[in-house]
Amino acid sequence: MRRVLVTGASRGIGRAVAVKFAERGDRVGVHYAAQRQDAEETLRLLPGSGHVLLAGDLADPEAARRIVDEAVGSLGGIDVLVNNAAVAPTAGNRHSVADVSYAQWQRSWHHMVDVNLLGAANVTYCVARHLIDRGESGSIVNIGSRGAFRGEPDFPAYGASKAALHAFGQSMAVALAPHAIAVVSVAPGFVATERQTAKMSGPAGDELRGQSPFGRVGTPEEVADAVLYLSSPQAAWSSGAVLDLNGASYLRT
């Protein structure tokens, strides 16, 4: 039984990841920023006992530290961290250079970078120090994005923050290996989460499915399966890797 902190676990990929860990008998800290009702539903879906809800805005460095402290106290420690929390692209935060004011541009960059990169960095620091101080091994998995490589012209702050998250993970893989802490990232393509239901059923659905030669998009469960393996001791030698999970919809060279 491991103790697992999943940030941004109220729904979507985070919820699927939390469920996968609980199904194998782990205790899970379900973090959420604002959607308490959704997070409570995630908690209800988790088999087993000893799981806990953790609330806080990761854009706030003190909140990030408090969340880790509460997870350590409630779970009895942390063995695995999954950095999933992120400000995702939406119609409301689109910030194409040609279409937004300078003030809107600033707001979008600060909001996405503060959560997607700095929030993950702060939680990673706190969990890593916890593991180092305990003298225990552990695993950290970052949820990045295909957009880090393909580009996000309408959401450049999102693409940049995810690219930075991948680079941060590789830096931490080197820094934390002497402490037996493995760090790896996954880069999903388009994933059919709950918030994408309308898009998938509308005109954009066929275009999105057509991006992959498989003729479909990914599922949260597929990402969760990868996270589960990559966080295992058997996958420690993959530390430093960035795993593409996009159904061959974008091939890096």
C-alpha positions, -999 to 999 in steps of 0.1 A, spaced: 0 0 0 14 34 -11 3 69 -1 -5 89 -33 -12 126 -37 -30 134 -70 -34 171 -77 -64 183 -97 -83 150 -90 -118 163 -90 -126 150 -125 -111 140 -158 -76 125 -159 -70 133 -122 -101 113 -112 -91 84 -134 -56 84 -119 -70 85 -83 -93 56 -91 -65 34 -106 -43 38 -75 -72 31 -51 -81 0 -71 -46 -14 -64 -51 -8 -27 -33 25 -24 -45 54 -2 -51 86 -22 -51 123 -14 -77 139 -37 -67 175 -43 -91 200 -58 -90 238 -62 -127 248 -63 -150 220 -74 -156 204 -41 -187 185 -53 -168 169 -81 -139 160 -57 -164 144 -33 -177 123 -62 -141 112 -70 -137 103 -33 -170 83 -34 -157 63 -65 -125 52 -47 -125 17 -34 -109 10 -1 -105 34 29 -82 60 42 -86 84 13 -88 122 19 -99 154 3 -74 183 1 -84 218 -10 -63 247 -22 -52 269 -51 -18 258 -62 -11 293 -76 -6 302 -39 28 289 -27 16 287 9 -14 267 -2 8 243 -20 29 237 11 -2 233 33 -17 207 9 14 186 11 15 189 49 -21 179 52 -16 149 28 14 137 49 -6 141 81 -38 124 68 -22 96 47 8 90 71 32 101 44 35 104 6 52 79 -16 38 90 -50 30 125 -64 10 130 -95 12 166 -107 -20 168 -127 -36 201 -116 -36 226 -145 -54 256 -160 -66 240 -192 -75 258 -225 -111 270 -226 -130 295 -247 -127 319 -217 -89 319 -215 -81 318 -252 -53 344 -257 -42 345 -294 -19 375 -298 -41 390 -325 -73 388 -305 -66 399 -269 -55 430 -251 -21 432 -234 -39 431 -200 -57 399 -210 -24 385 -223 -8 391 -189 -36 376 -170 -36 344 -191 2 339 -188 2 345 -150 -27 322 -143 -15 293 -164 22 295 -154 13 300 -117 -6 268 -116 7 246 -144 44 252 -137 50 270 -104 23 251 -85 37 218 -97 72 229 -88 62 239 -53 43 207 -46 73 187 -60 97 205 -37 76 198 -6 70 162 -15 107 156 -24 119 172 8 94 149 27 109 118 10 145 130 14 139 137 51 123 103 56 152 86 37 126 68 15 123 62 -22 94 76 -42 79 85 -76 68 117 -92 47 118 -124 40 150 -142 10 153 -166 22 174 -195 8 178 -229 13 171 -266 9 209 -270 43 214 -255 57 200 -287 31 207 -313 25 243 -302 -7 260 -290 -12 292 -311 -45 301 -294 -31 292 -259 6 299 -260 9 301 -222 -6 266 -219 19 251 -244 48 270 -228 39 260 -193 36 223 -203 69 224 -221 85 239 -190 69 212 -169 85 185 -190 119 203 -187 114 207 -149 107 170 -146 139 161 -164 159 185 -141 143 169 -111 150 134 -124 187 141 -123 185 160 -90 165 134 -71 179 102 -85 206 101 -57 177 100 -33 160 71 -51 132 93 -63 122 88 -99 106 116 -119 88 111 -153 63 130 -174 36 120 -198 24 141 -227 -12 132 -236 -28 143 -268 -65 152 -268 -83 133 -241 -121 128 -239 -128 141 -204 -162 152 -191 -156 189 -201 -149 179 -237 -183 161 -242 -199 190 -261 -169 194 -283 -167 157 -292 -203 156 -302 -201 188 -322 -185 196 -356 -150 196 -340 -154 159 -329 -146 144 -363 -116 166 -368 -102 157 -334 -107 120 -340 -91 123 -374 -59 136 -359 -50 100 -349 -47 71 -374 -67 51 -349 -96 74 -356 -104 83 -320 -91 103 -291 -76 92 -259 -94 83 -226 -85 93 -191 -82 57 -182 -54 52 -208 -35 81 -192 -41 67 -158 -28 32 -168 4 48 -179 8 69 -148 2 38 -126 30 19 -143 54 48 -145 50 54 -107 59 18 -99 93 7 -87 96 -15 -119 96 17 -140 123 36 -120 147 33 -149 124 54 -170 131 84 -148 137 115 -169 116 103 -198 86 122 -214 62 96 -227 39 105 -256 3 93 -252 -13 107 -283 -23 77 -306 4 87 -332 -14 120 -337 19 139 -333 53 123 -338 83 140 -324 117 138 -342 
